Every structure is written in C-alpha cells, then in structure tokens.
C-alpha cells in the first residue's frame, strides 16, 4: 500500500476540492491518502468525511508550518519524511507550489503536479503576483521532474509552458446529480419559489475571478425586465461582504439569496432552472459538468470553458465584452429544459470522458505506474 501525500485541499469546498474527493474515492481503498492542511486554523473541506473513510490529514503547523515562502522546500521535505510518503500529488492553480516537487526530487520520490487553471490569479496581493511572475520560469524547470497532469490543453500551456501534460478530467456520479423531482419540490418550497418563477443558480467562490459583481449587475437587468426570476448564489469568498452590499444597492433582497457554503448542491440544482457562470478565466470549471448532470442549460463567458466540457451541447457562450443588457436578454431568451430533457442530459454525461468509470481507470493507471 502506497502513501500518497495530497497537496491542494483547502477549507473551501470548490472545484479542486470536489475533484480531490473523487480522487480519494477512487484511490483510498488500495492506498493510504494523506491530505496536507496548510492552514492550521481551520479544517480542510470534507475533513470529517475523509477521516471517517480512513483518510488522514496532516496539519502543517509549528516546525512544519508552510506560512512563509522562504524555506518552504526544506519544510516540505520535513513533512514528507515525517509521514513517510511514497508519492506526492500536488493540485495547483499556479506554479507557486512547485517547491513540493523540488522536495520530492531531493528525497527521491515521484511527484505528480496537476494544473487546474489556465491563468494567473488576478486577485492576489501584488507581492505574491510579482513573485509568481518572476519565479515562474524557475518553477517550470522544477516541474519537469514531475508527472504533469492538466484539466485542459490551455491549463497545460499556462502551467508547464507546453501542451504535453496528460489530460485528466474530473468524474461525476450521474446518480447523485440526476434531476430529482421530489427534491426540486422541496427546494422550491423551502425558498418560496412559485411554479411560474425561473431560478438562476450561481455556484462559485465569491472572488474577482468568478466575476460575481458582474453577475449581480446582470441579475439586476434580468429582474428589471422580468420579476419572475429568482437567484441562488452558493459559495463564499473574499467578496462576500461586497456582494451583500451590491444586492442591497440594487434592491435585490427579494430576488437573490446568498446561501454560503452548502453540501446539498445537487438538490439546489434540481430546484433550479439555469446556471450562470460569467467567469473571467477558468481551467475546466467542474460545476459545468455537474450542472449538465442535473440537466441545466448554462450561460457562460465565451472562450473560457473548454469545448470538451460541453458534453450535452447546452452551454450558451456570451462575450464578456457584451453589455449587461445583452447578457440579460440572452438569459431571458433561454428555453428551460423539460424533465425528460434533463434526464437525457444526465445520461449523456454518464457516457462521456467525465464518467466515474473512465476517471477511475485513468487515474489508477497513472499512479500505478509511478
């Protein structure tokens, strides 16, 4: 049984965290999976689930603290020795975590580096952005010692400066995401939605990357034209307070509900009608696959989502250069899917590269070969 150290799980149950839980589900029965918690002040996402199923969490604190950039490689080596790692699996949005690969190389351990994004953070502190920019060529040289995985060709190009990474898509349990009419009724009753009201759902981190403030302005235009629309915003982030202020500013309290972190997103999608995703940039946002699994039509930023993600041909792409009014018109003109159409979309996802069966086979082949 190999000990696989997993880096990249944060306290926010977002796309990367969802992916890592699928990885854990696929690999934990024949391997010991150890998640690194780089933030000792909070639990990682899904920690209780991980521990209850035999996984472990290593808290990087005191002499194992990764708080400071200087000396991180040395600390990473110390952690890997402590847990007696066999493989290091880094999941990252930038090259900033390449020090784990250097630490693994120093100890003679195989490392896997998985790119989940195709653009550098635009909301980092300026110092961190500068450090990431100037150190990127150095870090990319380090990454040559790793097995490189990516969510898309663009994400491979961004992270590794080439398109040679092995593409690995996340997996979806189609039974979990299939439209459930009973849950739909419960959700709509709970939030007070009437039969004639159309529900837009936004599932994302509340950050600049996800363009949530633009989403609020678009919602304002939609509701100005048609007050039968409602919206659920699922997720937390550094812009939460700003989002609350914007909702109040545009007097949308009656129409928009901010739900924070949730563990019932399949149910919420069952109760919704449209997914809105006006992101500035993405790697491969898995919420798009989940939404298709639930049978939702999707409106998203043009040229942001890889074409391979449009499994059901249900994604409407709109340029971010278009006005809020234009986005609002496109939303209002979207045809809502029938129950049978939503069920059919679920089956299409189950036959795609995003099926759990396909993912399990591919990820096991990669790690068995290390």
Buried (B, 14 or more C-beta within 10 A) or exposed (E): EBBBBBBBBBBBBBBBBBBBBBBBBBBBEEBBBBBBBBBBEEBBBBBEEBEEBEBBBBBBBEEBBBEEEEEBBEBBBBBBEEBEBBBBBBBBBBBBBBBBBBBBBEBEBBBBBBBBBBBBBEEBEEEBBEBBEEBBEEBBEBBEBBBBBBBBBBBBBBBBBEEEBBBBBBBBBBEEBBBBEEBBEBBBEEBEBEEEBBBBBBBBBBBBBBBBBBBBBBBBBBBEEEEBBBBBBBBBBEBBEBBBEBBEEBEBEEBBBBBEBBEBBBBBBBBBBBBBBBBBBBBBBBBBBBBBBBBBBBBBBEEBBBEBBBBBEBBBBBEBEEEBEBBBBBBBEBEEBEEEBBEEBBBBBBEBBBBBEBBBEBBBEBBEEB
